[in-house]
Amino acid sequence: MNDEQRASRAGRLPGEATRTGESSGMAGGEFTRSVLVPGAGTGPSCSLLRSLRAGDPTLTLIGYHDDRFSLKQSPADRNYLLPHPSQPAFADRLRRLIEHEGIDVLLPTSDADTELFSRLRDRLPCRLFLPSHEVITRCQDKYRLTVFLRRHDVPAPRTYPVRHLRDVSEVVKRFSPGSRLWCRPRWGADSIGATVVRGARQAQAWIRYWEEMRGIPAAAFTLAEYLPGRDFNCQSLWLRGELILIKTYERVDTIGGHSRPSGFSSLSALAKTVRYPPLVRTTIDAIRALDPNASGTSGVDFREDATGIPSITEINAGRFMWSQPLLDFVGRHNMAVTYVRLALGQAVRIADPYDIVPDVYMVRDVDMLPGLFRADELFQDIVEVGPQRARTTPDPDAGTGGHRSGRRRPAGLGQPPVRDASDG
């Protein structure tokens, strides 16, 4: 495929489209595989596409979106404009696209994609590597999930549903007086409608606002104990109940958190890989409780409680979390490519599923590609300006007609910083 053919293009699906083989065709004598990624041009999909291309350049990557503007940003080999998934024509157009391109694997990038593809799994002529529909719907209802986990002795925060605004006071009484509570809807991603509250008055005001301004009813909300500790994610791959690959990282800082009442969001601005076996053990317990024959991928969110015990706050069943670089460019195994190989039915043999290189940092912000740095690299090519000290720096030009004799300059400029007790 030449550069012109690889250029992204958006347009309608041809009127006549048939599937001529069980996968994408022959090119230059090589058998290639094709992967379809929804939401093409958005941050999560672009990150996933970069991971797949880096991990297996032989893959043909196809993207689609219902937004023509976003689609122009997609790095996929070819891009297609489809109706919005809420439109009646969407399922038929998606099927035609899959047949036309000979798609092998359809890989969701959001909870909405995952639930929709799960419902359509018997109608789409390609492979879907998803958990069962029951697991997906249970995990997308955060209250149902929490009740299920606690019933199976898997650590999860104590959580109660809100039936009506007038019930909030009674729900708050179930917690210790004056304690902070986590108020959020049962459904949704990116911490939508979620914040920390203290007392019934704040909880009622927050829920009323979302009910009146965004149309989210009070009955959609829950109140849970607030977990003040560190924030982690554990992403895993499973095949028929066997753990294939698992990775863990900590969210150190989040994008846009400073502008939210809670002080944080679910999108990492700074994250680092960590070796933390309790996360792995709890994830295994949770996934096997949900489905002893589990397949696909799941991203499990954790926060530590006041005693340091990590508890599960949600499980994103069927899709990757939006920190793809840490999953695919750190460690021995590219998780996105491993997912595709499992979906294709290829043999994957990994001796130790816990694939972790600790203390690799991901730095990310708006309008920039994520950066990955080992801990020692954070001190390279950076000059720290230390506190100013009243001392005279020897002048190498003294006595030779130089004009810099006797100049004072702050310690730490152009050299390792000087620290003393007053620096803290």
Secondary structure as the mmCIF struct_conf table of DSSP 4:
data_model
#
loop_
_struct_conf.conf_type_id
_struct_conf.id
_struct_conf.beg_label_comp_id
_struct_conf.beg_label_asym_id
_struct_conf.beg_label_seq_id
_struct_conf.end_label_comp_id
_struct_conf.end_label_asym_id
_struct_conf.end_label_seq_id
HELX_RH_AL_P HELX_RH_AL_P1 ASP A 3 ARG A 6
BEND BEND1 ALA A 7 ALA A 7
HELX_LH_PP_P HELX_LH_PP_P1 ARG A 12 PRO A 14
BEND BEND2 GLY A 15 GLU A 16
BEND BEND3 GLY A 21 SER A 23
STRN STRN1 MET A 26 ALA A 27
TURN_TY1_P TURN_TY1_P1 GLY A 28 GLY A 29
STRN STRN2 GLU A 30 PHE A 31
STRN STRN3 SER A 34 VAL A 37
BEND BEND4 PRO A 38 GLY A 39
TURN_TY1_P TURN_TY1_P2 ALA A 40 GLY A 41
BEND BEND5 THR A 42 THR A 42
HELX_RH_AL_P HELX_RH_AL_P2 GLY A 43 GLY A 55
TURN_TY1_P TURN_TY1_P3 PRO A 57 THR A 58
STRN STRN4 THR A 60 HIS A 65
BEND BEND6 ASP A 66 ASP A 66
HELX_RH_AL_P HELX_RH_AL_P3 ARG A 68 LEU A 71
TURN_TY1_P TURN_TY1_P4 LYS A 72 GLN A 73
BEND BEND7 ALA A 76 ASP A 77
STRN STRN5 ARG A 78 LEU A 81
TURN_TY1_P TURN_TY1_P5 PRO A 85 SER A 86
BEND BEND8 GLN A 87 GLN A 87
TURN_TY1_P TURN_TY1_P6 PRO A 88 ALA A 89
HELX_RH_AL_P HELX_RH_AL_P4 PHE A 90 GLU A 101
TURN_TY1_P TURN_TY1_P7 GLY A 102 GLY A 102
STRN STRN6 VAL A 105 LEU A 106
BEND BEND9 SER A 110 SER A 110
HELX_RH_AL_P HELX_RH_AL_P5 ASP A 111 LEU A 120
TURN_TY1_P TURN_TY1_P8 ARG A 121 ARG A 123
BEND BEND10 LEU A 124 CYS A 126
STRN STRN7 ARG A 127 ARG A 127
HELX_RH_AL_P HELX_RH_AL_P6 HIS A 133 GLN A 140
BEND BEND11 ASP A 141 ASP A 141
HELX_RH_AL_P HELX_RH_AL_P7 LYS A 142 ARG A 151
TURN_TY1_P TURN_TY1_P9 HIS A 152 ASP A 153
STRN STRN8 THR A 159 PRO A 161
BEND BEND12 HIS A 164 HIS A 164
HELX_RH_3T_P HELX_RH_3T_P1 LEU A 165 ASP A 167
HELX_RH_AL_P HELX_RH_AL_P8 VAL A 168 VAL A 172
TURN_TY1_P TURN_TY1_P10 LYS A 173 ARG A 174
BEND BEND13 PHE A 175 PHE A 175
TURN_TY1_P TURN_TY1_P11 PRO A 177 GLY A 178
STRN STRN9 ARG A 180 PRO A 185
BEND BEND14 ARG A 186 TRP A 187
BEND BEND15 ALA A 189 ALA A 189
TURN_TY1_P TURN_TY1_P12 ASP A 190 GLY A 193
STRN STRN10 THR A 195 ARG A 198
BEND BEND16 GLY A 199 GLY A 199
HELX_RH_AL_P HELX_RH_AL_P9 ALA A 200 ARG A 214
HELX_RH_3T_P HELX_RH_3T_P2 ALA A 218 ALA A 220
STRN STRN11 PHE A 221 GLU A 225
BEND BEND17 GLY A 229 GLY A 229
STRN STRN12 ASP A 231 LEU A 239
TURN_TY1_P TURN_TY1_P13 ARG A 240 GLY A 241
STRN STRN13 GLU A 242 THR A 254
TURN_TY1_P TURN_TY1_P14 ILE A 255 GLY A 256
HELX_RH_3T_P HELX_RH_3T_P3 GLY A 257 SER A 259
BEND BEND18 ARG A 260 ARG A 260
TURN_TY1_P TURN_TY1_P15 PRO A 261 SER A 262
BEND BEND19 GLY A 263 GLY A 263
BEND BEND20 SER A 266 LEU A 267
STRN STRN14 SER A 268 THR A 273
HELX_RH_AL_P HELX_RH_AL_P10 PRO A 277 LEU A 290
TURN_TY1_P TURN_TY1_P16 PRO A 292 ASN A 293
STRN STRN15 GLY A 296 GLU A 304
TURN_TY1_P TURN_TY1_P17 ALA A 306 THR A 307
BEND BEND21 GLY A 308 GLY A 308
STRN STRN16 PRO A 310 ALA A 317
TURN_TY1_P TURN_TY1_P18 GLY A 318 GLY A 318
BEND BEND22 ARG A 319 ARG A 319
BEND BEND23 TRP A 322 TRP A 322
HELX_RH_AL_P HELX_RH_AL_P11 GLN A 324 ASP A 328
BEND BEND24 PHE A 329 HIS A 333
HELX_RH_AL_P HELX_RH_AL_P12 MET A 335 ALA A 343
TURN_TY1_P TURN_TY1_P19 LEU A 344 GLY A 345
BEND BEND25 ALA A 351 ALA A 351
BEND BEND26 PRO A 353 PRO A 353
STRN STRN17 TYR A 354 TYR A 354
BEND BEND27 PRO A 358 ASP A 359
STRN STRN18 VAL A 360 VAL A 363
TURN_TY1_P TURN_TY1_P20 VAL A 366 ASP A 367
BEND BEND28 MET A 368 MET A 368
STRN STRN19 GLY A 371 ARG A 374
HELX_RH_3T_P HELX_RH_3T_P4 ALA A 375 PHE A 379
BEND BEND29 GLN A 380 ASP A 381
STRN STRN20 THR A 392 THR A 392
HELX_LH_PP_P HELX_LH_PP_P2 THR A 393 PRO A 394
TURN_TY1_P TURN_TY1_P21 PRO A 396 GLY A 401
BEND BEND30 HIS A 403 HIS A 403
TURN_TY1_P TURN_TY1_P22 SER A 405 GLY A 406
STRN STRN21 ARG A 408 ARG A 408
TURN_TY1_P TURN_TY1_P23 ALA A 411 GLY A 414
BEND BEND31 GLN A 415 GLN A 415
HELX_LH_PP_P HELX_LH_PP_P3 PRO A 416 VAL A 418
HELX_RH_3T_P HELX_RH_3T_P5 ALA A 421 ASP A 423
#
